[in-house]
Amino acid sequence: MTRTPSALDDTRLEEVADGVHAHIQPDGGWCLNNAGVLVSGGHTALVDTAATEARARRLRELVGTVSPTAPELLVNTHFHGDHTFGNFVFAEAVVLGHRRTREQAAAAGLHLTGLWPDVDWGAIEVRPPSLTYTDRLTVHVGDLRAELLHFGPAHSTDDTVVWLPEPRVLFAGDIVMSGVTPFVQMGSVSGSLDTLARLRALDPLVVVPGHGPVGGPELIAANEDYLRWVRANARAGLAAGLTELDLARGLDLGEFAGLLDTERLVPNLRRAYAEENGAEPGAPLPVGELFEEMVAFHGGHPVCHA
């Protein structure tokens, strides 16, 4: 698949409900995440930021096109740097996240930048959430009511979804991908499937995924299909005595061949193997080793156009 590097001008705001905007960064691959902008009654809030200083400053410019006021609140859906590194650009905003998001953002630091040293990350400053919650929290942005919900290990162990009940808009973070391979290396296959079922039960009209185009509940179903396929193949691979990498190399991706970043299959299988062998959802896996296995499967370094 030929991939064209994404320019800052390719990013855009897409209004998905009155005062609710998705910030989209094509093509949605590694470190090209989505964010959200909520504007109501003279108040503004963000859901996530961006990976690099330049992209975060571009997000700030776009916020200015829909709101005369700077964001007062910034919700992080999880600790990964593509969703949090731009926090420092919004110094006036209170950063809010799950309690584990604060812990893990501080522990991870700038580790992500070392995976793609050729990216121009800018003068990033790690700014973890200063306000945290545990299970659920309601916030109000003008007339918009947002429910922050934590369902346990899914994409990561600290996932937050932002649910707007009245317009029925769901900011799903990286629990849901659109046209992009799901990624549960730091989370759980079983936990993701449980969480996706709970997200479907919310009955959203609009789903803003962590990466890729905005859609509806069909995005939830597509992620469920992929993860069930991973789990079924992991069970077969274990029975056959195959390593995750050997299994991945021999699989026909079928309907999932068109997803971006298919190399994520290897760590997804490792997670599924671990759970089939009794590991707790979200139990740590060797991140560096799995990244090298992705490189081996991909036949080179995974592509990042952040």
C-alpha positions in Angstrom: 0.0 0.0 0.0 1.4 3.4 -1.0 1.1 6.0 1.7 1.5 9.7 1.2 3.0 11.7 4.1 0.4 13.8 5.8 0.9 17.6 5.8 -0.4 19.9 8.5 -2.8 21.4 6.0 -4.4 17.9 5.7 -5.8 18.1 9.2 -9.3 19.4 9.6 -12.2 19.9 12.0 -15.4 18.0 11.2 -18.5 19.1 13.0 -20.3 15.9 14.0 -23.0 17.6 16.2 -23.9 21.1 17.3 -20.7 22.5 18.9 -19.0 19.1 18.7 -16.0 18.8 16.4 -13.7 15.9 15.5 -10.1 16.9 14.7 -9.0 14.5 12.0 -5.4 13.8 10.9 -5.1 11.6 7.8 -4.3 8.9 7.2 -4.7 7.8 10.8 -1.6 5.7 10.9 1.1 5.6 13.5 0.9 8.8 15.7 -1.7 10.5 13.4 -4.5 10.5 15.9 -7.9 12.2 16.2 -8.9 14.7 18.8 -12.1 16.5 19.7 -13.2 20.1 20.3 -16.4 20.8 22.4 -17.8 24.4 22.2 -20.9 25.6 24.1 -22.0 28.7 25.9 -18.7 30.5 25.6 -16.8 27.5 27.0 -14.4 25.2 25.2 -12.8 21.8 25.9 -10.6 19.4 24.1 -10.4 15.6 23.9 -6.7 14.7 23.4 -4.1 16.7 21.5 -1.4 15.6 19.0 2.0 13.9 18.8 4.2 16.7 17.7 4.5 20.4 18.7 3.7 21.5 15.2 0.6 19.4 15.0 -0.6 20.5 18.4 -0.1 24.2 17.4 -2.1 23.5 14.2 -4.8 22.0 16.4 -4.8 25.2 18.5 -5.2 27.3 15.3 -8.2 25.2 14.3 -9.8 25.6 17.7 -9.6 29.3 17.1 -11.7 29.0 14.0 -14.7 27.6 16.0 -14.3 29.3 19.4 -13.2 32.7 20.6 -12.1 31.2 23.9 -9.1 29.0 24.6 -9.9 25.5 26.0 -10.4 25.4 29.8 -10.4 21.7 30.0 -8.4 19.0 28.2 -9.4 15.3 28.6 -6.8 12.6 27.7 -8.3 9.3 26.6 -5.1 7.5 27.5 -1.4 8.1 28.1 0.2 7.4 24.7 2.2 10.3 23.4 0.3 10.8 20.2 -2.7 11.8 22.3 -0.9 13.7 25.1 2.4 15.2 23.9 0.6 18.3 22.7 -0.9 19.0 26.2 1.7 21.6 26.9 0.6 23.8 24.0 -2.7 24.4 25.9 -1.2 25.7 29.1 -4.4 27.4 30.3 -6.3 24.2 30.3 -6.8 21.8 33.2 -5.7 18.4 32.0 -8.0 15.6 33.1 -7.6 11.9 32.8 -7.9 8.5 34.5 -5.6 8.1 37.5 -3.5 5.6 35.6 -3.1 8.0 32.7 -1.2 10.4 35.0 0.9 7.6 36.4 1.8 6.1 33.0 2.3 9.4 31.1 4.9 10.3 33.8 6.5 6.9 33.7 6.7 6.7 29.8 8.1 10.2 29.4 9.3 10.8 25.8 9.8 7.1 25.1 7.7 7.2 22.0 10.0 9.7 20.3 12.8 7.1 20.4 10.8 4.7 18.2 10.8 7.2 15.4 13.9 9.4 15.8 13.5 11.0 12.4 10.2 12.6 13.2 10.4 16.4 14.0 8.8 16.2 17.5 9.5 19.8 18.4 10.2 21.0 22.0 7.7 18.7 23.7 7.1 18.9 27.4 5.3 16.0 29.1 2.3 17.4 30.9 0.3 14.6 32.6 -3.2 15.1 33.9 -3.4 17.2 37.0 -7.0 16.2 37.8 -7.8 12.5 37.8 -10.8 10.2 38.3 -11.2 6.4 38.8 -14.4 5.0 37.3 -16.6 7.7 35.8 -16.9 11.5 35.9 -19.4 14.0 34.5 -18.1 17.3 33.1 -20.1 20.2 31.7 -18.9 22.4 28.8 -21.6 25.1 28.6 -24.8 23.1 27.8 -22.9 20.0 26.7 -22.7 17.2 29.2 -19.9 14.7 28.8 -19.6 11.4 30.7 -16.0 10.2 31.1 -16.1 6.4 31.4 -13.4 3.9 32.2 -14.1 0.3 31.5 -10.8 -1.5 32.3 -8.1 -2.9 30.0 -8.9 -2.5 26.3 -6.5 -0.6 24.1 -4.5 0.2 27.3 -5.1 -0.1 31.0 -6.1 3.5 31.4 -8.6 4.1 28.6 -11.2 6.9 28.9 -14.1 7.3 26.5 -16.0 10.6 26.3 -19.7 10.1 25.8 -22.0 12.9 25.0 -25.5 11.5 25.7 -27.7 14.2 24.2 -26.1 14.3 20.7 -25.1 10.6 21.1 -21.5 11.2 20.1 -18.8 8.9 21.4 -15.1 9.9 21.5 -13.8 6.3 21.8 -10.0 7.0 21.9 -7.9 4.1 20.6 -10.4 1.5 21.7 -12.0 2.0 18.3 -10.0 2.4 15.0 -11.4 3.2 11.6 -9.6 1.7 8.6 -6.7 1.2 10.9 -5.5 -2.1 12.6 -6.6 -2.2 16.2 -3.8 -2.3 18.7 -4.0 -4.1 22.1 -0.3 -4.6 22.9 -0.7 -2.7 26.2 -4.3 -3.7 26.9 -6.4 -6.8 26.3 -8.2 -8.8 23.6 -10.9 -10.0 26.0 -11.1 -6.7 27.7 -11.5 -4.9 24.4 -14.3 -7.1 23.3 -16.1 -6.6 26.7 -15.6 -2.8 26.4 -16.7 -2.7 22.8 -19.9 -4.4 23.8 -20.5 -1.8 26.5 -19.8 1.0 24.0 -22.3 -0.5 21.6 -24.9 -0.6 24.4 -24.6 3.2 24.7 -26.2 3.4 21.3 -24.1 6.1 19.7 -25.1 7.8 16.5 -21.5 9.1 15.8 -18.3 7.4 16.8 -15.1 9.4 16.7 -12.3 6.7 16.6 -8.8 7.3 17.9 -7.4 7.0 14.4 -9.1 7.2 11.0 -12.4 8.6 9.6 -15.4 9.3 11.7 -18.2 6.8 11.5 -21.1 5.2 13.4 -21.7 2.0 15.4 -20.4 0.0 12.4 -16.9 0.9 13.5 -17.4 -0.8 16.9 -18.6 -4.0 15.0 -15.6 -3.9 12.7 -13.2 -3.8 15.6 -15.0 -6.6 17.3 -14.7 -8.7 14.1 -11.0 -8.2 13.9 -10.3 -9.0 17.6 -12.4 -12.2 17.4 -10.4 -13.2 14.4 -7.2 -12.5 16.3 -8.4 -14.6 19.2 -9.5 -17.5 17.0 -6.2 -17.6 15.2 -4.2 -17.3 18.5 -6.0 -20.4 19.8 -5.2 -22.3 16.5 -1.6 -21.1 16.6 -1.1 -22.2 20.2 -2.5 -25.6 19.4 -0.1 -25.9 16.5 2.9 -24.9 18.6 3.6 -21.8 16.4 5.3 -18.6 17.6 3.2 -15.4 17.2 5.6 -14.2 14.5 5.5 -17.4 12.5 1.7 -17.6 12.9 1.3 -14.0 11.7 3.6 -14.6 8.6 1.4 -17.5 7.6 -2.0 -15.9 8.0 -4.2 -14.7 5.2 -5.4 -11.3 6.4 -8.5 -11.6 4.2 -11.0 -8.8 4.9 -8.4 -7.1 7.2 -5.7 -6.8 4.5 -6.7 -3.3 3.7 -6.3 -1.9 7.2 -3.4 0.4 7.8 -0.4 -0.8 10.0 -1.1 -4.6 9.7 2.2 -5.2 11.5 0.2 -4.7 14.7 -1.0 -8.2 14.2 2.1 -9.6 15.9 1.7 -7.9 19.3 -2.0 -8.4 19.1 -1.4 -12.2 18.8 1.2 -12.0 21.6 -1.5 -10.4 23.8 -4.0 -13.1 22.8 -1.5 -15.9 23.4 -0.8 -14.5 26.9 -4.4 -14.3 27.8 -5.1 -17.9 26.5 -2.2 -19.0 28.8 -3.8 -17.3 31.8 -2.3 -13.9 31.9 -4.3 -11.1 33.4 -5.7 -8.5 30.9 -3.2 -5.7 30.7 -0.3 -7.6 32.2 2.9 -6.0 30.9 4.5 -7.4 27.7 8.0 -6.6 26.5 7.3 -3.5 24.4 10.8 -3.2 22.8 10.9 -6.9 21.8 7.4 -6.6 20.2 8.4 -3.5 18.3 11.3 -5.4 16.8 8.9 -8.2 15.9 6.7 -5.7 14.1 9.7 -4.5 12.2 10.5 -8.1 11.2 7.0 -8.8 10.1 6.7 -5.4 8.2 10.1 -5.9 6.5 11.3 -2.5 7.8 10.5 0.2 10.3 6.7 0.9 10.6 5.8 4.1 8.8 5.1 7.2 10.9 4.2 10.5 9.2 3.6 12.5 12.4 
